[in-house]
Amino acid sequence: MDYFLKVNKNILTYSIIIIMVIPILGFNFVIGLISNFLILLLLIPLLIILLVFLGFTYYKSKINTCNNCGTISLNLSETCINCGANLNEMNKKNQLDKKPSESTIEVQAEEIK
């Protein structure tokens, strides 16, 4: 009997705690507590997925492409790593030089008979 108590010490302790908690707090409390733990087990992975998605979109917005050589950088420096061109001036120049007609799609309506 002593060997059984030594090996299953945690199981015995938790079962005694549960046997004492159910009559004091009620059966609904124990079921609610267990269901809350299960909900947390389901929501924690969803929270991690949301944080990964937000991090990915943050880094995606920081990516710059050099117009001279095509090197991709994370906007950590003002110059291109490969060719040394100024990335800030290129981005401003490209944004100001674009015409609205270049970024919109023109659709012509046709009459169907």
C-alpha positions in Angstrom: 0.0 0.0 0.0 2.9 2.4 0.7 4.3 1.8 -2.8 0.9 2.7 -4.3 0.7 6.0 -2.3 4.3 6.9 -3.3 3.8 6.3 -7.0 0.3 7.8 -7.3 0.9 10.8 -4.9 -0.3 13.4 -7.4 -3.4 11.5 -8.5 -4.4 10.9 -4.9 -3.8 14.6 -4.0 -5.9 15.9 -6.9 -8.7 13.5 -6.3 -8.9 14.5 -2.6 -9.1 18.2 -3.7 -11.8 17.4 -6.2 -13.8 15.4 -3.6 -13.6 18.4 -1.2 -14.4 21.1 -3.8 -17.5 19.5 -5.4 -19.6 19.5 -2.2 -18.5 22.9 -1.1 -18.7 24.9 -4.3 -21.1 22.7 -6.3 -21.0 20.5 -9.3 -21.8 23.4 -11.7 -18.7 25.2 -10.6 -16.5 22.3 -11.4 -18.1 21.8 -14.8 -17.8 25.5 -15.5 -14.1 25.5 -14.4 -13.3 22.6 -16.7 -15.2 24.2 -19.6 -13.3 27.5 -19.1 -10.0 25.6 -19.3 -11.2 23.9 -22.5 -12.2 27.2 -24.0 -8.8 28.7 -23.2 -7.1 25.7 -24.8 -9.0 26.5 -28.0 -8.6 30.3 -27.9 -4.8 30.4 -27.2 -3.9 28.9 -30.6 -6.3 31.3 -32.3 -4.6 34.2 -30.5 -1.2 33.0 -31.6 -2.4 32.7 -35.2 -3.7 36.3 -35.0 -0.4 37.6 -33.6 1.6 35.8 -36.3 -0.8 37.3 -39.0 -0.3 40.8 -37.5 3.4 40.4 -37.4 3.5 39.2 -41.0 1.5 42.1 -42.2 3.7 44.5 -40.3 6.9 43.2 -41.9 5.2 43.0 -45.3 4.5 46.8 -45.1 8.1 47.4 -44.3 9.5 45.7 -47.5 11.0 48.0 -50.1 12.3 47.1 -53.6 15.1 49.1 -55.2 14.2 50.4 -58.6 17.8 50.3 -59.8 18.8 46.7 -59.1 15.6 45.0 -57.7 17.1 44.2 -54.3 14.5 43.6 -51.6 15.2 45.2 -48.2 13.3 45.6 -44.9 13.5 49.4 -44.8 16.2 49.3 -42.2 18.5 51.7 -44.0 18.0 54.6 -46.4 20.3 53.2 -49.0 20.2 50.0 -51.1 22.4 47.3 -49.8 23.4 46.1 -53.3 23.8 49.3 -55.4 23.8 52.1 -52.8 20.9 54.0 -54.3 18.8 56.2 -52.0 15.6 54.3 -51.3 13.7 57.2 -49.7 14.0 59.4 -52.7 13.0 56.6 -55.1 9.8 55.9 -53.2 8.8 59.5 -53.0 9.6 60.1 -56.7 7.6 57.0 -57.7 4.6 58.1 -55.6 4.6 61.6 -57.0 5.3 60.7 -60.7 2.4 58.2 -61.0 -0.6 59.4 -62.8 -4.0 58.4 -61.6 -4.8 56.8 -64.9 -1.9 54.3 -64.4 -3.3 52.9 -61.2 -6.9 52.6 -62.3 -8.6 50.2 -64.7 -10.7 51.8 -67.4 -13.8 49.9 -68.3 -15.9 50.6 -71.4 -19.6 49.8 -71.3 -21.0 47.9 -74.3 -24.6 47.4 -75.1 -25.8 43.8 -75.3 -28.6 43.1 -77.8 
